[in-house]
Amino acid sequence: MMENRYKKSGLALDKALKTIPLGAQTFSKSITSIPLGVSPLYVEKASGSKMWDVDGNEYTDFVNGLACVTIGYCDPDIDSAVREQMKSGVTFSLSHKLEAEVSEMIVEMVPCAEMVRFAKNGTDATSAAIRLARAITKKDRIAVCGYHGWQDWYIGSTTRNLGVPKIVRDLTHNFRFNEIKSLEEILLHWPNEFAAIILEPMNVNFPEKGFLEEIRNIADKLGIILIFDETITGFRYSRGGAQELFDVTPDLACFGKGIANGYPLSALVGRRKYMSLVEEIFFSGSFGGETLSLAAAKAVLIKLQNEPVLENIKKVGTKLIEGVEALIVANDISHFLSISGHPSWSFLQFKNTKTTTNMELKTLFIQEVMKRGFYTLGTHNISYAHTKNDINQLLKTYDIIFKKLKKAVALSNIKDQLDCEVLTPLFQVR
């Protein structure tokens, strides 16, 4: 039955594997993250909060293009802006006025933003921020906390460091979120050698009181550039990002994902005294001023200013978190499941038990939720298109699945419930 449900996805994978490593251009959209045989692998279309796979199965989507889609798929205002811009061109031999228009809007909204440089992926922006910080400070070491992209300077600090020279890997040092001592230890071990501290100001958990403030103080005291990676939190947690929400202003910040509701655009922003040096470092690309993405971004930012986008996202996301918390209590499963995060970006966290691993639990969860018409890999990236009814239906489904997980743990037979291989984590990033 499962094979028939995802037959066309399987055929599409076989075809794609002939020309694409893993059959997908993005790790998180590949069989490294999605259990083979019990999940869709290829999309046909999407609209609002819904997505349809190539087999015609419909899903309420809580992944939303890996948190790129903040407004909703095929939003009419955004699509109209893009179509209108398309009439006059996409990429030109000169800069376009949209570059300045969107930059000005970002400067108005984001506390640290006095100047803006556009790129395409979050990795572009974070890597440019690191190069800029090194140019400003004339130092090389970087302290990191969170996920910051695929470039050598960051990915070399993870288990996915194949191909990264050791001399580069040794310049990046990880510290732990909400543990200020872990940052202080590495700064003390290599005194006066750090160019930047870069972190996601929030991911799975809220920052504890004083954590971000103390990092800001340390950076000021030691002359280190503080960078907030707001690739996900930007234009999602508040109109000015997590820095506005938590009232801590970095020197530089990186944005991406939902800035253009799925169109490829990222941005490095920051204080003028630092960003002016972008004229000297080399951070430039043919598509930095590509106008379809900028037109989409302008429409997104206008909508954020004129409509209750983030207020609705927070309301819907809070309903989801509170509903999941109630189901965890009602089903007595807190020993292996919890939920955390911001209402706009929350996480189901599976834990090992005496009889099952967290990845076995997560794999069974994904298998069961997919076949019931919901697309999630354990996170909830809420968009403006999600409705209270979407949440109510998801919670009803979760109640069924949580009972199934509880029974599998109690009977120690979770592998018998799986119609696929257990997922293996790509690498631990948080």
N, C-alpha and C positions, 0 to 999 in steps of 0.2 A: 504493500500500500504506500509506504514511504517513497519507494523508488518511483512509483507512478506520479506522486505529487510533485516530485522534483526532477522528472525525467529530462525535460528540456534544459534545466540547469546543468545536469550531468553531461549532456551532450555538448553544451556550450563550453564547459570546462575542458572536455577532451579536445575540442577544437583549439581553445585558447592556449592550452599547454604546449602546443606545437610551436608557438611563436612568443609566448609571454612567460617568464619565470613565475611559477606558482599559479599562472592563469589569471593574474590580476595585477594591476599597476600599483596597488596599495596593500601593504601587509595586512592592515586591519579590515580589508574587504576580501581577504583571501582565505584559503583553507587552513591557514595558521590560526585564525581567529574564529572561523565559522565551521562547526562540525559537518563533515562531508556525509552526504546521504540523507540527512535529516533537516536540512536547512536550504533555503534558496541561495543561489550564488550569483545570479544575474538578474538585473532589473529591466523591466520593459518601460515603465512610466511611473510618475508620481504626481499627486496633486493635494494641496492642503496638508493634512496629516497622514494621508494614505499613500501606499506604494504597492505596485503590482509587479510580481516577478515574471520571468519569461514563460512560466507555466500557467499564468493567469491567476495565481493565488493573490488575494488581497491581504494587506497588512496595515495595521495602524503602526506607524514608524516612530520609534523612540530613539533611533540612532541619528536620523536626520543628517546624513552625509558627514558623519563623524563630528557633529555639532556645528557644521557649516550653515545649516538651514535654520535660521532663528525665526524668520517670519512665517515660513511655510512654503511648500513646493508650489511653483507656478503662481506665485502671488501676482494678481493682475496689475497692480501699480508698478511693481518692479519689472515685470515682463514688458509692460507698455513703454517704460523708460528705455529699456534696452532696445526694443524694436525701433523706437523713434531715433535713437542714436545710430543704429545700424544703417539707417537711410543715408547718413552722411559719411560713414566710414568707421573703421575699427582701430587701425594702427597707421600712423602717418609718418611723414618725414620731418615733422615739427611737433613740438609739444602742443597739447590741447588745453583749452581753458578749463575743462573739467578737472584737470590736475590741481589747479589752484582752488577751485570751488569746493572740492571735497576736502582738501587740506584745511581750508578755512573752517569748515564745519567740524572737523576733528579737533582743531585747536580750540574752538568754542566749547567743546564738550569734555575734553580730557584734561585733567588738572596739570599734568606735566608737559603737555604738548604745546610747544611754541613753534616748532617746525616739523615737517612731515616728509618722509621719503617712502614711496610705494615700491612694492615688489609683488611676488605672486604667491609664495608659500610662507607659512610661519617660520620654517627653517631659514629662508632668505633673511627675514627680519631679525631673528635671534643671532644669526651668524654675523650680520652686519653690525649689530649692537656690540658683539664681542670684539670685532675688529676695531670699532670706534673706541671702545673702552681701552683697549690696548694702546691705541694711538694717543689717546688723551693722557694716560698715566705713564706710558713708557714701561709698563710692566706686563707680565705674561700669564700669571696663574689666574684661574677662574674657579670660583666656588659656585656650585650648582645645586638646585633642589627642585626636582620635578622632571618633566619631559620637555626637551627643547629642540627636537628635530634630529635629522639624520647626518648632519655635517660632522667632520672628524673631531672638532673641538669638544662636542658633547657626546656623540655616540661612542667615542673611544672610552668613555668612563663606564660603559655598560658591558654586558656580556656579548652584545652585538658589535664587538670591536674589531672584527676581522677586516684586515686591510688598512687599519689605522696605525701609523708609526708609533712606536713606544714613546718617542720623545714628545709627541703630541698628547698621547694618553696621559702622560705623567704631569701635564700642566693643568688638568681638570680634577677637581676634588669635590666629592659629594658631601653635603650635610643634610641632616634630617629635619623635616618640617616640624615646627613647634618645639624644637630642642635647640635652644640658642647656644648651649654649651658645645654642641657638635660643630657649630660654625666657629666659635671662638677657638676651639682646639686646632683646627686646620690653619686659621689665621695666625695663631701663635707659633705653630710649627714652622711656617715659612714667613717670617715677619717681613713686612714691607715689600712683598713680592706679588700681591694680588691686584689685578687690574679691575676685576668686576665680581660682584655678587649678583647672580641671576636666579630668580625663583618664580614659580607660579605662586602668586599671593594667596591663592586658595586652590585646593583640588578636592581630595576626598573629605578632608575635615576643615572646619573653620579655623582661622588662626586664633591661637589663645591670646588673651588680653596682654598687650605689650610686646608680643613677638615681632610683628612687623615694625613697630616703633623702635624696638631695640636694634634691629638690623639697620634701620635708617640711621640711628645714632652711631653705630659701629662704623658704617660706611663713611659718615661725615668725619668721624674722629681719625680714621686711618687713610682718608683720601682715596677711597675705593668707589668706583662708579656702581650705583645701585640700579639694577635693571629688573623691571617686572615683566615677566612673560605672560601677557594677557591675550594670548592667541585664542583661548577659549573664554576667559572671563570677560574680555572686552565687549562692550555693547550687549552684554547679556546679564551681568550681575547688577549693573546700573548703567545709565547713559554714559557716564565717564569711566566705566570699568570698575574693577575691584579697588583700584587706588582711591576712587571717589567713595565707594561703599565703606572702606575701612579707614578713610581719611589719613592715608600715608602716601606721600608723593615721591615716586622714584625719580632718578635723573633721566633715565630712558625707559621706554616701554615698547613692547612689540604686540601688534594686533594682527588678526587674520580671521580664519573661520567665518563667523557670521557677519563680518563687516559688510559683505556684499551678498548675503543670503545664498551662498553656493557658487557665485561667480568667483574666479580665482583672483584674489587680491589680499595683500598683506601690507603692513605699514610699520616702519620704525619711526617713533616720535620721541621728542624730548626737548630739553632746555636749549634755547638758541645758542648759548655759549658752547655747548657740546655738539649740537647738530651742525653748526657751521663748518665743523671739520669734515663733514661728509663731502665737502668740496675737495678735500685733499686725499682721503682714502678712496679706494675704488669700490663703489657700491652702485652699480649701474647695469641696466638691462634693457633690451629692445622693447620689452612688453610692460615696463613699469608704468607707462602712461596709456596703456590699452584702454580704450574708451567704453567698451561694453561693460566691463567690470566697474569702472568708475561711475557710469550711469546707474548701475545697479546699487552701488554703495550710496550714491546721493539719494536715491529713492528710499533706501533702508534708513538712512539717517534722518530724512524728513519724516518718515513714519514713526521713528523713535521719538521725535520731538512733538509730533502732533497727535499721536494715538497712544492709548494705554498699553503699549506692547509689553513692556517689562513688568508692569503691574499685573497684567493678566497671566503672564508666564509664571510670576511668583505665586499667584493665587492658585493656579492649576497645579504647579509643582508642589506646593505645600499640601494640597489635598492628597496628592499621591504619596508623599512621604508619611503623612499622618495615617493614611489608610494602610500602607505597608506595615508601619509600626504596630497598628492595631491587629493586623493579621498575624504578625509574628508572635504577639502575646497570646492571641486567641488559639493559635495552633501549637503554642509552647515549643517554639523552634529557635529561640534566641541562642541556644548553644551552637548552632551552625549557621545562622543567618542574621544579618543586621543591615540597616540602611543608613547612609550618611551622605553629606554633601549639601550643596546649595539647592534650593527649590528648582532652579533652572537646569541643574546638572547634578543629579543624585546617583548614588552607586549602591547596588546590592553587593554585600560582602559575604562571601561564602567561607566557612572555616572548616578545618579538618575536624573529624570526629574519630572515635576509636575504630570505626568500621569503614569510614569513607574519607576520601581526600576532598579538598575544596574544589579541585578541578573536575572530579567526578560529579560532584553536586552541580557545578556550573554547567557542565556538558548536558546533564539530564534536564536541567532547567531550560537551557536554550532549545533542546529538542522538543520539549513539551510546549513551550510558549510559541514557537514558530508554527507548529501545526494547528494552533488555535487562533492564528491570524494576528499575532503581534510580533513586530520585529524589534528585538532588543538583545544585546549581548551582555546584559546585566547592568547597563546604565540607562538613565532617562534624560535625554537631551530634549528638553521641552521647547516647543515652538509656539508662536502666537496662534497657529492654526489648531493646536490641540484644544479640545473642549472638555467640559466636565463629564460628558458622556463617554468620551475616550477613556478618561481615568476610571470612571465607574466600571466600564467593561473590562479594563485591564485588572482592576482589583478583584473582580469576580473570577477572572481567569487565574490570578495569583493564588486565590484561596484554594482552588482545585489543585494547582501545581504544588503549593506548599504542603498540602496533605499528602500528596504523592511522594514528595521528597522525604517527609517525616517517616512515612511507612518504609521507604527504601532504606533509610538509616537504621530504623528499628529492626528490620529483618536482615540487615547486612547483605542485601542482594541488589545493590544499585547497578552493578555491571549487567545484571540480567535484564534490567529495565532499559538499557541503552541499545539503540539500533545503529551505533556508530562507535568509532574509536574515541577515547578520552582526549580532549584537547590538551596540548602542551603549551604553556605560556610562551609568548614570543620573547619577552624578557621582563623583569620587574622594573617598573619606572617610578612607582610611588610606594 
